[in-house]
Amino acid sequence: MGWRSGLALGAAAVVSAALAQTPRTLTRESGFWVQNAVGSLSAENAVRLRVTTAGNVVVRGGASKQVVYTLKRRIRARSAAEAAALARACEVVGSNRSGLVQIAVRFPVSGTESADLSITVPRGLRQAWIESLGGNVQAFDIDGDVETRTAAGKIQVDRVEESVARTGGGDITLGKIAGPVKCYSGGGNIRVERAGGESVIQTAGGEVFVHEVLGPIHISTGGGNIKIGRSAAAVFAHTEGGLIQIDQAAGIVSAENSAGTIQVNAASGGVQCQSSGGAIHLHNVNGTLRAATTAGSIVAELLAGHKMEDSLLRTDTGDITVFIPSNVAVRVVARNESAGSGRIISDFPEIRMQTVSAMGPALAEGVLNGGGPVLQLNVSAGTIYVRRLKQ
């Protein structure tokens, strides 16, 4: 779904004529003159929609074959006559050509404080582009793909096939999206209830919350928490500072954090985690485990009844605690470089300390259940604990 950019408010190339409008009486609200205008345009045989405006806009799918709109205009003027003249200059224009319905709000040079547009369109549209120069954008109940864009406002989309959302700095909230999702914000928070396909989420400095995604998900934020409820595929998450929390992932989990904790509560496809200054907690994980932090402890709980792959847990400053089920076949190799004071504590008698010099690193190695993949545990300053997982 590609964006066809360009707000052409009032340009003849975009729209053919002003729509039939029924203006309502001017009223006073909080120092402004307010007027609503309603109108409609035939959407017969339309499969695509483009809406361009400078204010807030709400687009909803419905059963009608027409585009029906309401435009609420807030005008700063000295008199009702002046306000009425400015209201006439702020109008909705549109056309229906070759299956494409185009709607735009034309503003006067000055006087109109805001113009909120609410539109009902045929639900069966295959594509919709909705753009605002600075207002909030909302879109609901459209069977096709929806692309929304605003220079600075918030975006909310729910019950559409596919969603692409871009804002210069506002929040993005997506409800139930049947297919893939792409979200880009210049600094706002992003929330996704459900995405049915591969998803890409980026924000320059906000938090990201995803309840459920049925495809691979790629998340990046310049500084904020990342929380994912459930992913049916791989997870790729990066934050410059904040918590990364993944409750359940069916694919590989790759998480990078410049300053914060990483927590994975269940992952069946392997884990790769790296933090420059935070703890790493891994629970109910199997496959290849690779976790490293420069300053923080690591806790890893292996999933019982599943085969491991070669793995490495490493911290420069902090403890490593690994919980191993009694039936997991693995070879453990532990190394503690805490200059003569390093400790390696194990619940398994099979893991034995090796003879080393008094000031050298502490070494321990052992084979559990006949051996298998190698689990390496490396600490520069801290303690290594190898615990038996109680079931």
C-alpha positions, 0 to 999 in steps of 0.5 A: 500500500503506497502513499500518494502524498500531497494535500491539494486543498482547493486545487482543481486538479484534486476536486471538481466542485463544491459538494452540496451543503446544508449549513446550519445556524451560527452559534456562539461557543467559548468565544467562537462562532460555530456552524455545522454543514452537512452534505453528500456525494455519490460513491457508486462504483467507488473502490478507493477514497482519498481525504485531505484536510487540515483539521480533525477528521473521522472516517467510518464505513457504513452500508450506504453507497454515498459519502455523507459528511458533517463539517463543524467550523469554529470561526473567530470573527467580530460579527455573525455576518463576518463569521457567515462569510468565512464559513462559506469560504471554508467548504468541502469539495469532492469528486468521484472519478474512475472508482476514486472518491476524493474529498478535501476541505478548503480553508480561507487564508485566515479566520477559521480556527478549526474545521472538524470533518466527520465522514461516512463512506461505503464499508466495502472500499478496497483502499483509503488514504486519509491525511491531515496537515495537523489534526487528529485522524480516525478511521473505522470499519473499512473492509480494505486497506487504510493509510493515515497520515498527520503532521502532528496529531493523533491517529486511531484506526480500528476494524480495517484490513491493513493499516499504515499510520504515520504521524509527526509526533502524536500517539497511534492507537490501533484496534483489531487489524486483520492484516499487516501493520506499519506505524511510524511516529515522531515521538508518540506512544503506539498501542496495537490491540491485534495485528493479523500479519507482519508488523513494523512499529517505530517511534522516535521516543514513545512507548509501545504496547502490543497485545497480540500479533499473528506474524513477525513483529519489528519494534524500535523506539528511541526511548521508552518501554516495549511490552508485547502480550503474544506473538505467533512468530518472531519478535525483534525489539529495540529501545534506547532506554526502557523495559522490554517485556515479552510475555509469549513468543512462538518464534525467535526473540531478539531484544536489544536495550541500551539502558533497561531490563529485558524480560521474556516470560515464554519463548519457544524459538530461541532468545538473543538478548543484549543490554548495555545496562540492565538485567535480563530475565528469561523464563520458559525458554528453549532453543538457542539462548544468547544473553549478554549485559554489561551491568546487570544480572541474568536469570534463565529458566529452561523449559522442561521437556524441550531440547536445548541448543548451544547457548551462552549467558554472559555478564560483566557485572552481576550474577547469573542464575540458571534453572535447569529441569532434571530431564534436560540433557546438557553440558554446563561450562561455567567460568567466573573471572572474579579474580580469586573470589569468584564463586560457582554454586551448583545443585547438581553434583555432576557439575564439578569445580576444576583445579585452578590457581588461587588468583585465577578464574573459577571454573566448573564443568559437568554433564547432565543426563548424558550430555548434549548442547553446551551451556556456557555461563561467563561472569566477570564480577559476580556469582554463578548459580546453577539451580535444579528447577523444581516441578 
